[in-house]
Amino acid sequence: MRVLHSVPYFYPAWAYGGIPRLSYHLCAALKKLGIEVEVVTTDAFDREHRRDELDFSIDGVTVRAYRNLSNRLAYDWQLFWPVGLYREKPGLPNYDLVHIHGHRNLLNARLNLWAHQAGVPIVLQPNGTLVNIERRQGLKTIYDLLLGEREVKNSALFIAVSDAEKRQFLGMGITEEKIRVVPNGVFVENPNPSGHFKEKFGIKGDYILYLGKLTPRKGIEHVLEALKYLPAKISAVIAGNDMGMMPRLKTLAQRLGLSERVTFTGLLTSPWKEAAYREALVTVYAGKDEIFGLVQFESILCGTPAIVADDCGAGEWIKKSGGGFVVPYANPEAIAKVVSVLDREKMKMEVARAQDWIKQNLSWTSVAGRMKTIYRELLGK
């Protein structure tokens, strides 16, 4: 079986969030199961840098990257304009299917069209990007009218990572027989890092942690507001690459008189990401429209419980796995209450049980096996 994966940002473009990490691990796991996997992507890396190497192989997966017309437009506006992508069109009939990660970008739009024209089945895995939420909703509406609706119509199958995302698909008119629910896998490179996070960033005492992209729907402001209801000895660490929220968050911390209790670290990668999880009192990932959420599971694998919101897939999966708490969205008092009554010894046992559940149900080997079965079913039809 030969499968082409299309994703606008790929290993190691971690500044773009979960999709580059998820697509990489899935491709590597599928390769180990005997599937011939190739990836088409762009040179996106982060706001200031492009990928240096365009054609390379990682874990046996062949990757072809194309230069974006503008790196800044790619990061700030998600305008991925891969120059020379037309070279992919003649070879598309040689693939058994095309697996597309993410939605509303020109790379995926063009490969979706060309695959459809070539009669190659398309699997669309949007990972939370199919519905029109959060930023630039007007532009997204225009995109959907011009390209997005056609991309959805062309797709033979849709992968939802939770029942919450499946409900989104159904609400958009996608029929149930075209939807498969496959959770994301979870992998932590080094759950027991040797580095000392508090020492590196000059933090004294306990802290609550937010880790992820700094965007409006993540509810980061509620993490800061929760500090008002907690003892002064507890601080907050906000870790992640800024997508336009940093000035607002710093202004809020100053207005609340909490600037001295908040540390902004920017994007964290291994081993400091794992060290931040491991030394935190609790990880707070209580955003809205979060259809899965890797952060809470990474935190649990590093030994720290998580708090998530109850309106999303993250809450759905925490209820299944244990190892955390579910609170109403936009309720800083509820976050603070959980932190205040946290029984560390009791939570150690809860987290240990949740770690076992994650390893049994959310390993990339397990997820890739389910995806391979779905591929076979689709091609059999």
Buried (B, 14 or more C-beta within 10 A) or exposed (E): BEBBBBBBBBBBBBBBBBBBBBBBBBBBBBBEEEBBBBBBBBBBBBBEEBBEEBEBEBEEBBBBBBBBBEBEEBBEEBBBBBEEBEEBBEEBEEBBBBBBBBBBBBBBBBBBBBBBEBEBBBBBBBBBBBBBBBEEEEBBEEBBEEBBEBBBEBBBBBBBBBEBBBBBBEEBEBEEEEBBBBBBBBBBEBBEBEBEBBEEBEBEEBBBBBBBBBBBBBBBBBBBBBBEBBEEEBBBBBBBBBBEBBEEBBEBBEEBEBEEBBBBBEBBEEBBBBBBBBBBBBBBBBBBBBBBBBBBBBBBBBBBBBBBBBBBBBBBBBEEBBBBBBBEBBBBEBBBBBBEEBEEEEBEEBBEBBBEBBEEBBBBEBBBBBBBEBBEEBEEE
